[in-house]
Amino acid sequence: MKVKETFGTKIIKHFYGIPGVLDEHARQEVNRIGSNAYLMLVSYLLVSTLIVLLISIQHLENAFWILVFSNIIVPIYGINGYVLVATNRLHLADKEVRSQNYADAVKRNIIHGIGRAVYFGITMFLFTSITNWFIDGTRPIQTLTSIHELVRWLLAGVLFGVLMFAYDMKRTKRIRE
Amino acid sequence: MNRVKEYRKKQKLSQFSLAEKIGVARQTINLIENDKYNPSLNLCIRIAKVLGTDLNTLFWEVDDNES
């Protein structure tokens, strides 16, 4: 039975990395994981704000940098890490395919891996050209024409694509009927 | 213990095929069969329809004394 997915459902599936159907069981678990993540995030915000407030009295600039970096690290590694572990533990992120469709699933994973490699490499290459401009005044055209930067982000893109492919393969489960 | 597994096997359906017919994940069928997840009434009705039976047969626990 095919159920038409709403835009909201697609967003939830994308954020939680659920490739299959978002059925009532998956939705229930996603709601529970989301509530836990929200509680962690609010607790972090309260504690980090208080700590940064105390530090800022004596060291305003240090307090700013601590807040900036902890606001990047805690949500990415802490909260996202929790969501990733929780969804994997419940097998919500598994891609189940029939044995006869396994080869197609591997091909799809390869195409996804290549797509992600290209996306990551190009995005980071452009992002670096802008950040370099802000940090040391290097004009974006200089970064974009630098062989060193080009090779660097080409290799980073390939590595990212390979890692994403490996992760997709780990999630792809062959079902024997 | 419900009788979903028993009736699924009678219909010669795999967990995967039953899940596809109902529009849920295979894991959900597995959890229901092992009494690790209580499905909604709506989902119970869909399972019963696909397995060609009724809710009582699938989910009502009958004591030995009653039967």
gemmi code that builds the backbone of each chain (N, CA, C; Angstrom):
import gemmi

chains = {
    "A": [
        ("MET", (0.849, -1.202, 0.000), (0.000, 0.000, 0.000), (0.878, 1.244, 0.000)),
        ("LYS", (0.730, 2.080, -0.998), (1.541, 3.296, -1.094), (0.780, 4.464, -0.461)),
        ("VAL", (1.424, 5.123, 0.494), (0.810, 6.292, 1.120), (1.575, 7.520, 0.639)),
        ("LYS", (0.840, 8.542, 0.182), (1.511, 9.736, -0.319), (2.107, 10.501, 0.864)),
        ("GLU", (3.391, 10.797, 0.761), (4.061, 11.486, 1.864), (3.886, 12.985, 1.759)),
        ("THR", (3.595, 13.613, 2.905), (3.493, 15.074, 2.921), (4.911, 15.652, 2.980)),
        ("PHE", (5.009, 16.946, 2.757), (6.312, 17.613, 2.808), (6.911, 17.478, 4.218)),
        ("GLY", (6.044, 17.609, 5.230), (6.484, 17.489, 6.629), (7.095, 16.125, 6.907)),
        ("THR", (6.443, 15.084, 6.398), (6.945, 13.714, 6.589), (8.315, 13.557, 5.935)),
        ("LYS", (8.452, 14.136, 4.731), (9.737, 14.038, 4.024), (10.851, 14.720, 4.818)),
        ("ILE", (10.511, 15.871, 5.419), (11.507, 16.608, 6.217), (11.928, 15.768, 7.424)),
        ("ILE", (10.939, 15.188, 8.123), (11.243, 14.369, 9.306), (12.146, 13.198, 8.901)),
        ("LYS", (11.793, 12.520, 7.802), (12.583, 11.375, 7.343), (14.012, 11.797, 6.991)),
        ("HIS", (14.128, 12.958, 6.373), (15.457, 13.456, 5.994), (16.310, 13.739, 7.238)),
        ("PHE", (15.711, 14.427, 8.229), (16.458, 14.802, 9.436), (16.874, 13.584, 10.253)),
        ("TYR", (16.004, 12.575, 10.325), (16.305, 11.398, 11.134), (16.975, 10.292, 10.320)),
        ("GLY", (17.135, 10.508, 9.027), (17.804, 9.525, 8.173), (17.017, 8.243, 8.016)),
        ("ILE", (15.687, 8.366, 7.919), (14.849, 7.169, 7.764), (14.582, 6.959, 6.271)),
        ("PRO", (15.112, 5.878, 5.684), (14.916, 5.699, 4.244), (13.579, 5.048, 3.874)),
        ("GLY", (13.011, 4.259, 4.785), (11.784, 3.513, 4.466), (10.512, 4.289, 4.798)),
        ("VAL", (9.514, 3.546, 5.227), (8.208, 4.150, 5.526), (8.234, 4.759, 6.929)),
        ("LEU", (7.661, 5.943, 7.060), (7.526, 6.530, 8.404), (6.167, 6.100, 8.933)),
        ("ASP", (6.102, 4.856, 9.423), (4.821, 4.334, 9.905), (4.588, 4.766, 11.348)),
        ("GLU", (3.488, 4.263, 11.939), (3.129, 4.731, 13.287), (4.174, 4.385, 14.339)),
        ("HIS", (4.825, 3.230, 14.198), (5.865, 2.863, 15.164), (7.070, 3.795, 15.035)),
        ("ALA", (7.505, 4.017, 13.767), (8.658, 4.896, 13.529), (8.346, 6.311, 14.017)),
        ("ARG", (7.104, 6.768, 13.759), (6.702, 8.118, 14.164), (6.735, 8.266, 15.688)),
        ("GLN", (6.264, 7.207, 16.381), (6.264, 7.210, 17.848), (7.695, 7.316, 18.386)),
        ("GLU", (8.589, 6.531, 17.798), (9.988, 6.540, 18.245), (10.668, 7.870, 17.912)),
        ("VAL", (10.358, 8.402, 16.720), (10.934, 9.683, 16.314), (10.481, 10.785, 17.282)),
        ("ASN", (9.211, 10.740, 17.677), (8.708, 11.728, 18.636), (9.439, 11.625, 19.970)),
        ("ARG", (9.689, 10.386, 20.415), (10.388, 10.180, 21.700), (11.834, 10.679, 21.600)),
        ("ILE", (12.507, 10.318, 20.501), (13.898, 10.745, 20.313), (13.956, 12.278, 20.216)),
        ("GLY", (13.009, 12.857, 19.483), (12.950, 14.316, 19.329), (12.750, 15.028, 20.663)),
        ("SER", (11.880, 14.469, 21.519), (11.642, 15.071, 22.843), (12.905, 15.030, 23.686)),
        ("ASN", (13.600, 13.884, 23.653), (14.853, 13.760, 24.414), (15.885, 14.765, 23.910)),
        ("ALA", (15.982, 14.863, 22.567), (16.947, 15.796, 21.974), (16.622, 17.227, 22.380)),
        ("TYR", (15.317, 17.560, 22.415), (14.890, 18.905, 22.808), (15.286, 19.197, 24.263)),
        ("LEU", (15.060, 18.212, 25.136), (15.418, 18.390, 26.552), (16.926, 18.607, 26.709)),
        ("MET", (17.706, 17.830, 25.948), (19.170, 17.978, 26.017), (19.584, 19.364, 25.531)),
        ("LEU", (18.975, 19.792, 24.434), (19.351, 21.071, 23.825), (19.007, 22.255, 24.740)),
        ("VAL", (17.820, 22.211, 25.347), (17.413, 23.302, 26.242), (18.309, 23.330, 27.480)),
        ("SER", (18.620, 22.127, 28.026), (19.503, 22.067, 29.199), (20.869, 22.648, 28.856)),
        ("TYR", (21.375, 22.280, 27.676), (22.675, 22.794, 27.232), (22.631, 24.312, 27.107)),
        ("LEU", (21.551, 24.830, 26.508), (21.442, 26.285, 26.317), (21.463, 27.035, 27.635)),
        ("LEU", (20.717, 26.504, 28.618), (20.653, 27.163, 29.931), (22.022, 27.147, 30.609)),
        ("VAL", (22.662, 25.977, 30.646), (23.950, 25.830, 31.336), (25.035, 26.634, 30.615)),
        ("SER", (25.100, 26.505, 29.272), (26.166, 27.192, 28.523), (26.011, 28.714, 28.631)),
        ("THR", (24.773, 29.199, 28.600), (24.559, 30.646, 28.704), (25.029, 31.162, 30.059)),
        ("LEU", (24.727, 30.408, 31.107), (25.137, 30.811, 32.458), (26.662, 30.839, 32.575)),
        ("ILE", (27.309, 29.775, 32.071), (28.773, 29.689, 32.148), (29.414, 30.836, 31.353)),
        ("VAL", (28.910, 31.056, 30.125), (29.477, 32.111, 29.271), (29.252, 33.491, 29.902)),
        ("LEU", (28.115, 33.647, 30.553), (27.820, 34.915, 31.232), (28.859, 35.192, 32.326)),
        ("LEU", (29.201, 34.147, 33.086), (30.185, 34.298, 34.166), (31.578, 34.595, 33.603)),
        ("ILE", (31.942, 33.884, 32.521), (33.269, 34.095, 31.911), (33.359, 35.499, 31.309)),
        ("SER", (32.248, 35.953, 30.717), (32.265, 37.237, 29.994), (32.531, 38.446, 30.907)),
        ("ILE", (32.291, 38.259, 32.204), (32.522, 39.383, 33.133), (34.003, 39.800, 33.088)),
        ("GLN", (34.900, 38.801, 33.045), (36.347, 39.074, 33.019), (36.955, 38.989, 31.617)),
        ("HIS", (36.459, 38.022, 30.814), (37.082, 37.761, 29.500), (36.010, 37.724, 28.425)),
        ("LEU", (35.595, 38.875, 27.959), (34.483, 38.955, 27.010), (34.779, 38.237, 25.691)),
        ("GLU", (36.001, 38.469, 25.139), (36.320, 37.871, 23.843), (36.412, 36.339, 23.928)),
        ("ASN", (37.048, 35.858, 25.019), (37.135, 34.401, 25.196), (35.746, 33.782, 25.313)),
        ("ALA", (34.882, 34.478, 26.050), (33.510, 33.974, 26.244), (32.789, 33.841, 24.901)),
        ("PHE", (33.010, 34.827, 24.021), (32.383, 34.810, 22.701), (32.827, 33.579, 21.906)),
        ("TRP", (34.170, 33.336, 21.891), (34.685, 32.207, 21.105), (34.262, 30.861, 21.688)),
        ("ILE", (34.224, 30.792, 23.019), (33.773, 29.531, 23.662), (32.327, 29.239, 23.253)),
        ("LEU", (31.497, 30.291, 23.277), (30.080, 30.112, 22.929), (29.921, 29.700, 21.466)),
        ("VAL", (30.673, 30.363, 20.591), (30.564, 30.054, 19.158), (30.932, 28.589, 18.890)),
        ("PHE", (32.096, 28.170, 19.447), (32.540, 26.805, 19.147), (31.700, 25.741, 19.856)),
        ("SER", (31.298, 26.030, 21.090), (30.476, 25.014, 21.772), (29.096, 24.919, 21.117)),
        ("ASN", (28.599, 26.031, 20.556), (27.313, 25.984, 19.854), (27.392, 25.225, 18.538)),
        ("ILE", (28.601, 25.058, 18.019), (28.760, 24.236, 16.818), (28.962, 22.770, 17.236)),
        ("ILE", (29.850, 22.566, 18.231), (30.226, 21.198, 18.604), (29.100, 20.427, 19.306)),
        ("VAL", (28.462, 21.062, 20.289), (27.440, 20.323, 21.068), (26.254, 19.865, 20.199)),
        ("PRO", (25.623, 20.757, 19.397), (24.506, 20.239, 18.582), (24.948, 19.198, 17.555)),
        ("ILE", (26.123, 19.401, 16.919), (26.533, 18.463, 15.869), (26.937, 17.111, 16.453)),
        ("TYR", (27.884, 17.135, 17.401), (28.374, 15.864, 17.922), (27.513, 15.307, 19.061)),
        ("GLY", (26.984, 16.185, 19.882), (26.180, 15.726, 21.025), (24.769, 15.333, 20.611)),
        ("ILE", (24.007, 16.306, 20.164), (22.587, 16.065, 19.857), (22.434, 15.174, 18.612)),
        ("ASN", (23.143, 15.529, 17.528), (23.054, 14.703, 16.314), (23.591, 13.296, 16.560)),
        ("GLY", (24.648, 13.215, 17.360), (25.219, 11.906, 17.705), (24.184, 11.053, 18.425)),
        ("TYR", (23.473, 11.664, 19.361), (22.424, 10.937, 20.096), (21.334, 10.448, 19.129)),
        ("VAL", (20.868, 11.356, 18.246), (19.806, 11.003, 17.285), (20.264, 9.856, 16.387)),
        ("LEU", (21.515, 9.938, 15.928), (22.072, 8.908, 15.045), (22.120, 7.552, 15.745)),
        ("VAL", (22.629, 7.552, 16.981), (22.750, 6.294, 17.734), (21.360, 5.718, 18.025)),
        ("ALA", (20.438, 6.603, 18.456), (19.087, 6.133, 18.825), (18.347, 5.557, 17.614)),
        ("THR", (18.433, 6.221, 16.457), (17.728, 5.711, 15.273), (18.370, 4.410, 14.770)),
        ("ASN", (19.695, 4.318, 14.868), (20.364, 3.082, 14.439), (20.037, 1.921, 15.370)),
        ("ARG", (19.963, 2.208, 16.676), (19.670, 1.153, 17.645), (18.276, 0.555, 17.391)),
        ("LEU", (17.354, 1.410, 16.957), (15.990, 0.936, 16.692), (15.816, 0.431, 15.253)),
        ("HIS", (16.904, 0.435, 14.492), (16.896, -0.002, 13.083), (15.975, 0.850, 12.216)),
        ("LEU", (15.751, 2.090, 12.634), (14.885, 2.972, 11.831), (15.612, 3.417, 10.568)),
        ("ALA", (16.949, 3.435, 10.649), (17.732, 3.935, 9.513), (18.111, 2.825, 8.537)),
        ("ASP", (17.640, 1.601, 8.811), (17.993, 0.478, 7.913), (17.276, 0.591, 6.567)),
        ("LYS", (18.008, 0.241, 5.497), (17.386, 0.164, 4.169), (17.242, -1.321, 3.878)),
        ("GLU", (16.049, -1.825, 3.958), (15.858, -3.260, 3.724), (15.463, -3.508, 2.278)),
        ("VAL", (16.174, -4.431, 1.644), (15.872, -4.762, 0.245), (15.821, -6.279, 0.076)),
        ("ARG", (15.027, -6.721, -0.875), (14.968, -8.160, -1.183), (16.299, -8.579, -1.813)),
        ("SER", (16.638, -9.863, -1.636), (17.913, -10.379, -2.176), (18.074, -10.055, -3.653)),
        ("GLN", (16.980, -10.225, -4.417), (17.077, -10.008, -5.874), (17.262, -8.528, -6.227)),
        ("ASN", (16.947, -7.629, -5.301), (17.109, -6.187, -5.568), (18.386, -5.612, -4.952)),
        ("TYR", (19.196, -6.493, -4.344), (20.372, -6.011, -3.615), (21.375, -5.308, -4.544)),
        ("ALA", (21.571, -5.899, -5.739), (22.534, -5.302, -6.682), (22.098, -3.886, -7.071)),
        ("ASP", (20.779, -3.684, -7.269), (20.265, -2.344, -7.602), (20.498, -1.371, -6.443)),
        ("ALA", (20.298, -1.890, -5.220), (20.488, -1.045, -4.036), (21.952, -0.606, -3.922)),
        ("VAL", (22.877, -1.528, -4.234), (24.310, -1.191, -4.192), (24.610, -0.118, -5.242)),
        ("LYS", (24.013, -0.280, -6.447), (24.219, 0.716, -7.508), (23.707, 2.087, -7.055)),
        ("ARG", (22.534, 2.087, -6.427), (21.962, 3.351, -5.927), (22.882, 3.991, -4.894)),
        ("ASN", (23.459, 3.134, -4.023), (24.383, 3.643, -2.996), (25.625, 4.260, -3.632)),
        ("ILE", (26.107, 3.631, -4.722), (27.294, 4.166, -5.416), (26.957, 5.544, -6.002)),
        ("ILE", (25.773, 5.634, -6.643), (25.369, 6.919, -7.242), (25.205, 7.988, -6.158)),
        ("HIS", (24.595, 7.607, -5.019), (24.452, 8.550, -3.895), (25.815, 9.005, -3.387)),
        ("GLY", (26.740, 8.034, -3.288), (28.105, 8.336, -2.814), (28.783, 9.342, -3.729)),
        ("ILE", (28.662, 9.118, -5.054), (29.286, 10.040, -6.026), (28.635, 11.424, -5.907)),
        ("GLY", (27.302, 11.438, -5.820), (26.565, 12.705, -5.696), (27.000, 13.493, -4.474)),
        ("ARG", (27.135, 12.788, -3.348), (27.538, 13.454, -2.110), (28.981, 13.938, -2.188)),
        ("ALA", (29.839, 13.148, -2.848), (31.244, 13.538, -2.999), (31.324, 14.849, -3.792)),
        ("VAL", (30.573, 14.920, -4.894), (30.583, 16.121, -5.739), (30.017, 17.312, -4.957)),
        ("TYR", (28.901, 17.077, -4.267), (28.242, 18.142, -3.502), (29.174, 18.683, -2.411)),
        ("PHE", (29.782, 17.767, -1.645), (30.653, 18.167, -0.546), (31.881, 18.912, -1.069)),
        ("GLY", (32.529, 18.322, -2.103), (33.742, 18.931, -2.659), (33.482, 20.346, -3.158)),
        ("ILE", (32.425, 20.524, -3.959), (32.124, 21.854, -4.535), (31.726, 22.842, -3.448)),
        ("THR", (30.833, 22.410, -2.540), (30.357, 23.313, -1.477), (31.515, 23.798, -0.612)),
        ("MET", (32.375, 22.860, -0.199), (33.473, 23.237, 0.682), (34.511, 24.096, -0.052)),
        ("PHE", (34.694, 23.817, -1.338), (35.625, 24.605, -2.155), (35.144, 26.068, -2.219)),
        ("LEU", (33.857, 26.249, -2.487), (33.288, 27.606, -2.550), (33.289, 28.267, -1.166)),
        ("PHE", (32.949, 27.469, -0.144), (32.898, 27.992, 1.225), (34.289, 28.465, 1.671)),
        ("THR", (35.327, 27.669, 1.330), (36.696, 28.030, 1.700), (37.112, 29.337, 1.021)),
        ("SER", (36.701, 29.497, -0.254), (37.077, 30.726, -0.959), (36.489, 31.954, -0.262)),
        ("ILE", (35.319, 31.798, 0.310), (34.691, 32.933, 1.019), (35.329, 33.132, 2.394)),
        ("THR", (35.539, 32.014, 3.144), (36.140, 32.157, 4.482), (37.568, 32.715, 4.398)),
        ("ASN", (38.332, 32.275, 3.362), (39.695, 32.804, 3.196), (39.667, 34.322, 2.977)),
        ("TRP", (38.680, 34.781, 2.262), (38.516, 36.214, 1.981), (38.321, 36.982, 3.289)),
        ("PHE", (37.492, 36.411, 4.180), (37.221, 37.078, 5.460), (38.415, 36.976, 6.405)),
        ("ILE", (39.096, 35.809, 6.387), (40.173, 35.577, 7.367), (41.447, 36.351, 7.005)),
        ("ASP", (41.981, 36.126, 5.796), (43.254, 36.781, 5.475), (43.206, 37.662, 4.228)),
        ("GLY", (42.026, 37.967, 3.759), (41.881, 38.893, 2.636), (42.175, 38.305, 1.269)),
        ("THR", (42.401, 36.948, 1.197), (42.650, 36.310, -0.107), (41.387, 36.420, -0.959)),
        ("ARG", (41.520, 36.972, -2.181), (40.328, 37.135, -3.014), (39.787, 35.771, -3.451)),
        ("PRO", (38.454, 35.616, -3.499), (37.870, 34.302, -3.845), (38.426, 33.729, -5.144)),
        ("ILE", (38.694, 34.581, -6.141), (39.201, 34.075, -7.435), (40.564, 33.415, -7.270)),
        ("GLN", (41.364, 33.943, -6.302), (42.691, 33.359, -6.048), (42.550, 31.944, -5.477)),
        ("THR", (41.602, 31.793, -4.524), (41.386, 30.465, -3.930), (40.831, 29.513, -4.972)),
        ("LEU", (39.876, 30.016, -5.782), (39.206, 29.139, -6.758), (40.147, 28.683, -7.886)),
        ("THR", (41.218, 29.447, -8.110), (42.162, 29.048, -9.173), (43.418, 28.385, -8.601)),
        ("SER", (43.442, 28.194, -7.286), (44.606, 27.565, -6.665), (44.553, 26.037, -6.832)),
        ("ILE", (45.613, 25.485, -7.417), (45.684, 24.029, -7.628), (45.682, 23.300, -6.282)),
        ("HIS", (46.397, 23.896, -5.312), (46.492, 23.304, -3.973), (45.099, 23.111, -3.358)),
        ("GLU", (44.275, 24.180, -3.416), (42.914, 24.119, -2.853), (42.042, 23.132, -3.641)),
        ("LEU", (42.215, 23.150, -4.955), (41.421, 22.274, -5.825), (41.676, 20.806, -5.486)),
        ("VAL", (42.958, 20.447, -5.367), (43.329, 19.060, -5.052), (42.840, 18.704, -3.645)),
        ("ARG", (42.992, 19.641, -2.737), (42.597, 19.418, -1.340), (41.109, 19.055, -1.248)),
        ("TRP", (40.259, 19.845, -1.918), (38.810, 19.602, -1.816), (38.343, 18.469, -2.704)),
        ("LEU", (39.148, 18.170, -3.724), (38.860, 16.989, -4.552), (39.048, 15.729, -3.702)),
        ("LEU", (40.159, 15.680, -2.975), (40.444, 14.521, -2.115), (39.434, 14.432, -0.966)),
        ("ALA", (39.098, 15.614, -0.398), (38.123, 15.637, 0.703), (36.768, 15.132, 0.208)),
        ("GLY", (36.385, 15.546, -1.008), (35.121, 15.105, -1.607), (35.101, 13.603, -1.816)),
        ("VAL", (36.216, 13.062, -2.333), (36.307, 11.616, -2.572), (36.198, 10.862, -1.244)),
        ("LEU", (36.932, 11.343, -0.229), (36.899, 10.700, 1.091), (35.479, 10.722, 1.672)),
        ("PHE", (34.815, 11.889, 1.545), (33.451, 12.044, 2.056), (32.500, 11.075, 1.334)),
        ("GLY", (32.641, 11.010, 0.005), (31.793, 10.119, -0.796), (31.984, 8.663, -0.406)),
        ("VAL", (33.254, 8.269, -0.199), (33.550, 6.881, 0.184), (32.954, 6.575, 1.556)),
        ("LEU", (33.089, 7.534, 2.494), (32.537, 7.317, 3.836), (31.010, 7.198, 3.790)),
        ("MET", (30.368, 8.065, 2.994), (28.909, 8.022, 2.876), (28.454, 6.714, 2.226)),
        ("PHE", (29.228, 6.260, 1.229), (28.907, 4.988, 0.577), (29.018, 3.840, 1.590)),
        ("ALA", (30.096, 3.866, 2.395), (30.298, 2.812, 3.400), (29.152, 2.827, 4.413)),
        ("TYR", (28.728, 4.018, 4.821), (27.616, 4.146, 5.784), (26.315, 3.611, 5.174)),
        ("ASP", (26.074, 3.958, 3.900), (24.870, 3.472, 3.209), (24.886, 1.945, 3.094)),
        ("MET", (26.069, 1.389, 2.798), (26.177, -0.068, 2.661), (25.929, -0.754, 4.009)),
        ("LYS", (26.393, -0.107, 5.078), (26.187, -0.674, 6.419), (24.688, -0.711, 6.745)),
        ("ARG", (23.971, 0.318, 6.245), (22.531, 0.408, 6.535), (21.705, -0.497, 5.620)),
        ("THR", (22.267, -0.885, 4.468), (21.505, -1.691, 3.511), (21.484, -3.149, 3.954)),
        ("LYS", (20.300, -3.621, 4.259), (20.162, -5.000, 4.761), (19.425, -5.849, 3.724)),
        ("ARG", (20.022, -7.019, 3.444), (19.423, -7.936, 2.474), (18.402, -8.816, 3.205)),
        ("ILE", (17.180, -8.848, 2.684), (16.126, -9.654, 3.305), (15.917, -10.916, 2.474)),
        ("ARG", (16.088, -12.056, 3.127), (15.835, -13.335, 2.436), (14.427, -13.786, 2.784)),
        ("GLU", (13.631, -14.072, 1.738), (12.240, -14.476, 1.993), (12.045, -15.979, 1.760)),
    ],
    "B": [
        ("MET", (-0.102, -13.597, 23.584), (0.585, -13.651, 22.278), (-0.449, -13.608, 21.144)),
        ("ASN", (-0.259, -12.671, 20.193), (-1.210, -12.586, 19.074), (-0.912, -13.681, 18.027)),
        ("ARG", (-1.803, -13.773, 17.033), (-1.663, -14.864, 16.052), (-1.341, -14.340, 14.647)),
        ("VAL", (-0.707, -13.174, 14.611), (-0.380, -12.564, 13.313), (0.575, -13.460, 12.524)),
        ("LYS", (1.601, -13.964, 13.228), (2.608, -14.793, 12.552), (1.947, -16.041, 11.941)),
        ("GLU", (1.102, -16.676, 12.764), (0.416, -17.906, 12.325), (-0.406, -17.642, 11.053)),
        ("TYR", (-1.191, -16.572, 11.065), (-2.053, -16.268, 9.913), (-1.253, -15.773, 8.713)),
        ("ARG", (-0.153, -15.094, 8.996), (0.715, -14.646, 7.891), (1.295, -15.867, 7.170)),
        ("LYS", (1.713, -16.838, 7.954), (2.290, -18.047, 7.341), (1.234, -18.829, 6.571)),
        ("LYS", (-0.010, -18.825, 7.102), (-1.108, -19.494, 6.393), (-1.314, -18.865, 5.020)),
        ("GLN", (-1.160, -17.552, 4.962), (-1.340, -16.825, 3.692), (-0.080, -16.883, 2.821)),
        ("LYS", (0.956, -17.559, 3.327), (2.255, -17.686, 2.630), (2.863, -16.319, 2.315)),
        ("LEU", (2.798, -15.447, 3.312), (3.364, -14.102, 3.138), (4.602, -13.972, 4.015)),
        ("SER", (5.606, -13.269, 3.505), (6.766, -12.962, 4.352), (6.438, -11.683, 5.130)),
        ("GLN", (7.242, -11.417, 6.146), (7.051, -10.155, 6.910), (7.157, -8.964, 5.964)),
        ("PHE", (8.104, -9.059, 5.042), (8.358, -7.969, 4.101), (7.144, -7.732, 3.195)),
        ("SER", (6.572, -8.833, 2.681), (5.410, -8.698, 1.774), (4.197, -8.152, 2.532)),
        ("LEU", (3.991, -8.666, 3.747), (2.850, -8.183, 4.545), (3.026, -6.684, 4.839)),
        ("ALA", (4.252, -6.321, 5.212), (4.529, -4.910, 5.511), (4.247, -4.025, 4.299)),
        ("GLU", (4.654, -4.500, 3.117), (4.420, -3.729, 1.885), (2.935, -3.568, 1.606)),
        ("LYS", (2.174, -4.658, 1.821), (0.735, -4.604, 1.553), (0.023, -3.634, 2.492)),
        ("ILE", (0.525, -3.545, 3.750), (-0.133, -2.688, 4.746), (0.407, -1.255, 4.707)),
        ("GLY", (1.623, -1.104, 4.213), (2.226, 0.228, 4.163), (2.964, 0.599, 5.424)),
        ("VAL", (3.609, -0.419, 6.049), (4.447, -0.152, 7.227), (5.830, -0.767, 6.986)),
        ("ALA", (6.742, -0.565, 7.938), (8.079, -1.140, 7.804), (8.061, -2.600, 8.260)),
        ("ARG", (8.982, -3.405, 7.740), (9.041, -4.822, 8.141), (9.287, -4.956, 9.642)),
        ("GLN", (10.108, -4.032, 10.175), (10.410, -4.086, 11.614), (9.135, -3.980, 12.455)),
        ("THR", (8.175, -3.178, 11.972), (6.926, -2.986, 12.716), (6.156, -4.307, 12.793)),
        ("ILE", (6.118, -5.053, 11.681), (5.442, -6.361, 11.665), (6.163, -7.310, 12.627)),
        ("ASN", (7.494, -7.282, 12.586), (8.288, -8.136, 13.469), (7.994, -7.820, 14.944)),
        ("LEU", (7.931, -6.527, 15.265), (7.662, -6.119, 16.649), (6.257, -6.544, 17.082)),
        ("ILE", (5.286, -6.408, 16.167), (3.900, -6.794, 16.499), (3.838, -8.303, 16.757)),
        ("GLU", (4.475, -9.070, 15.880), (4.436, -10.537, 16.034), (5.082, -10.994, 17.342)),
        ("ASN", (6.089, -10.243, 17.777), (6.777, -10.617, 19.022), (6.232, -9.893, 20.251)),
        ("ASP", (5.062, -9.291, 20.095), (4.401, -8.573, 21.201), (5.274, -7.476, 21.817)),
        ("LYS", (6.087, -6.835, 20.977), (6.951, -5.764, 21.499), (6.410, -4.394, 21.119)),
        ("TYR", (5.329, -4.374, 20.344), (4.709, -3.107, 19.974), (3.202, -3.299, 19.874)),
        ("ASN", (2.452, -2.401, 20.504), (0.990, -2.453, 20.439), (0.518, -1.589, 19.286)),
        ("PRO", (0.028, -2.198, 18.209), (-0.396, -1.385, 17.056), (-1.695, -0.634, 17.340)),
        ("SER", (-1.931, 0.418, 16.568), (-3.187, 1.171, 16.702), (-4.327, 0.300, 16.161)),
        ("LEU", (-5.544, 0.685, 16.492), (-6.712, -0.068, 16.023), (-6.762, -0.062, 14.496)),
        ("ASN", (-6.446, 1.105, 13.924), (-6.439, 1.247, 12.469), (-5.477, 0.238, 11.811)),
        ("LEU", (-4.290, 0.110, 12.404), (-3.300, -0.825, 11.838), (-3.745, -2.275, 12.038)),
        ("CYS", (-4.354, -2.562, 13.203), (-4.861, -3.920, 13.460), (-5.888, -4.302, 12.399)),
        ("ILE", (-6.783, -3.355, 12.074), (-7.833, -3.630, 11.073), (-7.192, -3.907, 9.714)),
        ("ARG", (-6.168, -3.106, 9.351), (-5.498, -3.301, 8.064), (-4.829, -4.686, 7.997)),
        ("ILE", (-4.203, -5.085, 9.120), (-3.545, -6.406, 9.156), (-4.599, -7.505, 8.992)),
        ("ALA", (-5.686, -7.368, 9.747), (-6.749, -8.391, 9.698), (-7.321, -8.511, 8.284)),
        ("LYS", (-7.534, -7.374, 7.621), (-8.087, -7.402, 6.259), (-7.148, -8.132, 5.300)),
        ("VAL", (-5.854, -7.804, 5.382), (-4.882, -8.430, 4.471), (-4.764, -9.930, 4.755)),
        ("LEU", (-4.861, -10.310, 6.036), (-4.730, -11.723, 6.378), (-6.058, -12.472, 6.270)),
        ("GLY", (-7.089, -11.753, 5.867), (-8.393, -12.374, 5.624), (-9.036, -12.936, 6.869)),
        ("THR", (-8.895, -12.219, 7.972), (-9.510, -12.673, 9.223), (-10.052, -11.464, 9.995)),
        ("ASP", (-10.367, -11.662, 11.282), (-10.910, -10.541, 12.055), (-10.028, -10.232, 13.266)),
        ("LEU", (-10.353, -9.137, 13.928), (-9.513, -8.684, 15.044), (-9.489, -9.681, 16.200)),
        ("ASN", (-10.677, -10.241, 16.516), (-10.749, -11.197, 17.628), (-9.812, -12.375, 17.406)),
        ("THR", (-9.850, -12.924, 16.219), (-9.016, -14.097, 15.914), (-7.537, -13.753, 16.052)),
        ("LEU", (-7.186, -12.569, 15.585), (-5.762, -12.209, 15.586), (-5.257, -11.761, 16.952)),
        ("PHE", (-6.059, -10.974, 17.641), (-5.501, -10.305, 18.830), (-6.149, -10.679, 20.169)),
        ("TRP", (-7.290, -11.357, 20.150), (-7.947, -11.653, 21.432), (-7.328, -12.892, 22.053)),
        ("GLU", (-6.829, -12.733, 23.283), (-6.205, -13.874, 23.954), (-7.286, -14.729, 24.606)),
        ("VAL", (-7.328, -15.989, 24.273), (-8.339, -16.891, 24.836), (-7.676, -17.803, 25.870)),
        ("ASP", (-8.261, -17.798, 27.100), (-7.731, -18.706, 28.133), (-8.119, -20.134, 27.783)),
        ("ASP", (-7.370, -21.099, 28.289), (-7.712, -22.506, 28.051), (-9.080, -22.847, 28.635)),
        ("ASN", (-9.398, -22.241, 29.823), (-10.686, -22.509, 30.479), (-11.843, -22.019, 29.628)),
        ("GLU", (-11.645, -20.795, 29.025), (-12.699, -20.193, 28.200), (-13.016, -21.056, 26.985)),
        ("SER", (-11.934, -21.549, 26.348), (-12.165, -22.325, 25.135), (-12.594, -23.752, 25.500)),
    ],
}
model = gemmi.Model(1)
for chain_id, residues in chains.items():
    chain = gemmi.Chain(chain_id)
    for i, (resn, *xyz) in enumerate(residues, 1):
        res = gemmi.Residue()
        res.name, res.seqid = resn, gemmi.SeqId(i, " ")
        for name, pos in zip(("N", "CA", "C"), xyz):
            atom = gemmi.Atom()
            atom.name, atom.element = name, gemmi.Element(name[0])
            atom.pos, atom.b_iso = gemmi.Position(*pos), 0.0
            res.add_atom(atom)
        chain.add_residue(res)
    model.add_chain(chain)
structure = gemmi.Structure()
structure.add_model(model)
structure.setup_entities()
